[in-house]
């Protein structure tokens, strides 16, 4: 097994990505971005469905180009005897396995923790499922959408008199992917100390609940249930999106008292600053109609560029509401190289999100975009020590 490496922070860490859709694979992607050697293991006839999600070009799924970057791809049917034996050989050389089968599936194939840890006591097994490995929901099918509903996210998202709102992208999966990468690094650090691997039980319903903030403790201590408030916040005002004279939108935030005062001076309402209720964010939020009215009216008389320039001069917090076209040309994103170009042998130059953060000494990198299904099977298994004859026999048996 080999991969990007080249002095990355995770150079030498070997990862087997057995997961699909989307949290587990995203965690593996982030590890690969910083030098881990990632091998994507897919079923010979049922590849990761993300290859077919969303728009494609020339029959090639574009989402996969992002999610599959920095991974070598092999095929392996784990339910077959030869597939089981091959995975155990791969596991013996790996540091991490990431999987998202329903609980009990690996055990059904005799590839549970007992067998994997016997093959490699230093292995870290990350198990990513909707509901976790135990509990009354553990064996239910589940996706990130269910986590967005169960966690309370949908209940607080949307306008007060409108239905609960689900995000139009994989929010819960993405948060769980970040959490899984963090969990893997935590487990590897523990292994450095103890010499032994362990199992990570990642339930997609949990990380999104964490990022929703203090709702449980509010309810526990006060019986408070956060309502839907649209773009408004119960903690500060003015805080909303506002339409400009040229039909664009901007977002304003006043989480700091000093920023709130600057905004109201800018829009010609310094008088409200002296009101007793203006002294705290929560009190300002209770007068959001007054503040939104003033800010909205001032912004509505000016173009977006005029509004942005005035707020910047006043050192008040504002941002344009951008779609992907704006993001691709935004000067700050360009300065950070947030959307970078990657050469791809199938589609030519591709622009996609860069690695998640910048490290000064061991930066991450995108070495290649997602590769075709099974493209590296022979090479990876050959490096593992399988002969050409053995690989041919596995392919004849339908294992590869």
Residue pairs with C-beta under 8 A, 6 or more apart in sequence:
1 14
1 37
1 39
1 72
1 90
1 93
1 94
1 380
1 383
1 384
2 37
2 72
2 383
3 32
3 35
3 36
3 37
3 38
3 39
3 70
3 71
3 72
3 367
4 32
4 35
4 36
4 37
4 70
4 365
4 367
5 11
5 12
5 35
5 37
6 35
6 365
6 367
7 35
7 362
8 34
8 35
8 36
8 362
8 363
8 364
8 365
9 34
9 35
9 359
9 362
9 364
10 31
10 34
10 35
10 36
11 35
11 36
12 35
12 37
13 31
13 35
13 36
13 37
13 95
13 96
13 188
14 36
14 37
14 39
14 93
14 94
14 95
14 96
15 28
15 31
15 32
15 36
15 37
15 38
15 39
15 94
15 95
15 96
15 97
15 98
15 184
16 38
16 39
16 41
16 87
16 90
16 91
16 94
16 96
16 97
16 98
17 24
17 25
17 28
17 38
17 39
17 40
17 41
17 71
17 98
18 24
18 41
18 78
18 97
18 98
18 99
18 100
18 101
19 25
19 27
19 28
19 98
19 99
19 100
19 128
20 48
20 49
20 50
20 100
21 48
21 49
21 50
21 53
21 100
21 143
21 173
22 50
22 67
22 144
22 170
22 173
22 174
22 177
23 100
23 128
23 144
23 172
23 173
23 174
23 176
23 177
23 180
23 202
23 204
24 98
24 99
24 100
24 126
24 128
24 177
24 180
25 40
25 48
25 50
25 67
25 68
25 98
25 177
26 67
26 173
26 174
26 177
26 178
26 180
26 181
27 98
27 126
27 128
27 176
27 177
27 178
27 180
27 181
27 184
28 36
28 38
28 40
28 71
28 98
29 38
29 66
29 67
29 68
29 69
29 70
29 71
29 177
30 177
30 178
30 181
30 356
31 38
31 96
31 181
31 184
32 38
32 69
32 70
32 71
33 69
33 70
33 355
33 356
33 364
33 365
33 366
34 355
34 359
34 362
34 364
35 362
35 364
36 96
38 70
38 71
38 72
39 71
39 72
39 73
39 74
39 90
39 376
39 380
40 48
40 68
40 71
40 72
40 73
40 74
41 74
41 75
41 76
41 78
41 87
41 90
42 48
42 73
42 74
42 75
42 76
42 373
42 374
43 75
43 76
43 77
44 75
44 76
44 77
44 374
44 398
44 399
44 400
47 373
48 64
48 67
48 68
50 61
50 63
50 64
50 67
50 68
51 61
51 63
51 64
51 68
51 370
51 373
52 61
53 61
53 63
53 64
54 61
54 62
54 63
55 62
56 62
57 347
58 346
58 347
60 346
60 347
62 350
64 370
65 342
65 344
65 347
65 350
65 352
65 369
65 370
66 352
66 353
66 369
66 370
67 370
68 369
68 370
68 371
69 342
69 352
69 366
69 367
69 368
69 369
69 370
70 366
70 367
70 368
71 370
71 371
72 371
72 375
72 376
72 379
72 380
73 370
73 371
73 372
73 373
73 374
73 375
73 376
73 377
74 374
74 376
74 377
74 380
74 381
74 400
75 373
75 374
75 377
75 400
76 83
76 86
76 87
76 377
76 399
76 400
77 83
77 398
77 399
77 400
78 84
78 87
78 106
78 109
78 111
79 109
80 397
80 398
80 399
82 393
82 394
82 397
82 399
83 394
83 399
84 109
84 110
84 111
86 381
86 384
86 386
86 394
86 399
87 111
88 111
88 115
88 116
88 119
89 119
89 384
89 385
89 386
90 384
91 97
91 116
91 119
91 120
91 123
92 119
92 120
93 120
93 384
94 120
94 123
95 122
95 123
95 124
95 188
96 123
96 124
96 125
96 126
96 184
96 188
97 116
97 123
97 124
97 125
97 126
98 126
98 128
98 180
98 184
99 106
99 125
99 126
99 127
99 128
100 127
100 128
100 129
101 129
102 129
102 139
102 141
103 127
103 129
103 133
103 134
103 138
103 139
104 139
106 112
106 116
113 125
113 199
116 123
116 125
117 123
117 125
117 197
120 197
121 195
121 196
121 197
122 191
122 195
122 196
122 197
123 197
124 184
124 187
124 188
124 191
124 197
124 198
124 199
124 200
125 197
125 198
125 199
125 200
126 180
126 183
126 184
126 187
126 200
126 202
127 133
127 199
127 200
127 201
127 202
128 176
128 180
128 202
128 204
129 138
129 142
129 202
129 203
129 204
130 137
130 140
130 141
130 142
130 143
130 144
130 146
130 147
130 203
130 204
130 205
131 137
131 138
131 140
131 142
131 203
131 204
131 205
132 138
132 201
132 202
132 203
132 205
132 206
133 201
142 204
142 205
143 173
143 204
144 170
144 171
144 172
144 173
144 174
144 176
144 204
145 166
145 172
146 205
147 153
147 172
147 176
147 204
147 205
147 208
148 154
148 166
148 167
148 171
148 172
148 208
149 164
149 166
150 205
151 172
151 205
151 208
151 209
151 212
152 209
152 212
152 215
152 226
153 167
153 171
153 172
153 208
153 212
154 164
154 165
154 166
155 164
155 228
156 212
156 215
156 226
156 227
156 228
156 229
157 164
157 165
157 166
157 167
157 228
158 164
158 165
158 228
158 230
159 228
159 230
160 227
160 228
160 229
160 230
162 228
164 228
171 208
172 204
172 205
172 207
172 208
173 204
175 207
175 208
175 211
176 202
176 204
176 206
176 207
176 208
178 207
179 202
179 206
179 207
179 210
180 200
180 202
183 200
183 202
184 200
187 197
187 198
187 200
190 198
191 197
191 198
209 216
215 226
218 224
218 226
219 225
226 234
231 239
231 240
231 241
231 251
232 239
232 240
232 285
232 288
232 292
233 239
233 281
233 285
234 282
234 285
235 255
235 281
235 282
235 285
236 253
236 254
236 255
236 260
236 281
236 282
236 284
236 285
237 254
237 260
237 281
237 284
237 285
237 287
237 288
237 291
237 292
238 252
238 254
238 260
238 263
238 284
238 288
238 291
238 292
238 294
238 295
239 252
239 253
239 254
239 255
239 285
239 288
240 251
240 252
240 288
240 292
240 295
240 296
241 249
241 250
241 251
241 252
241 321
242 249
242 250
242 251
242 252
242 292
242 295
242 296
242 299
242 300
243 249
243 296
243 299
243 300
244 250
244 299
244 300
244 302
244 303
244 304
244 306
244 307
245 300
245 301
245 302
245 303
246 303
246 304
248 303
248 304
248 320
248 321
249 320
249 321
250 299
250 304
250 307
250 308
250 318
250 319
250 320
250 321
251 318
251 319
251 320
251 321
252 263
252 295
252 311
252 316
252 317
252 318
253 259
253 317
253 318
254 260
254 263
254 281
254 284
254 316
254 317
255 281
255 317
257 279
257 280
257 281
259 315
259 316
259 317
260 278
260 281
260 284
261 273
262 314
262 315
262 316
263 295
263 311
263 314
263 316
264 270
264 272
264 273
264 278
264 291
264 294
264 295
265 273
265 314
266 298
266 310
266 311
266 314
266 316
267 294
267 295
267 297
267 298
267 299
268 294
268 298
269 294
272 278
272 290
272 291
272 294
275 287
276 283
277 283
277 284
277 286
277 287
278 284
278 287
284 291
299 307
302 310
304 320
307 318
308 318
308 320
311 317
311 318
312 318
320 326
322 330
327 333
327 339
328 339
328 351
333 339
336 354
336 358
337 354
338 353
338 354
339 351
339 352
339 353
339 354
340 351
340 352
340 353
340 354
340 366
341 349
341 350
341 351
342 349
342 350
342 351
342 352
342 366
342 368
342 369
343 349
343 350
344 350
344 368
344 369
346 372
347 369
350 369
352 366
352 369
354 366
355 363
355 364
355 365
355 366
356 364
357 364
374 400
377 391
377 400
378 391
381 390
381 391
381 394
381 400
382 388
382 391
386 394
391 400
394 400
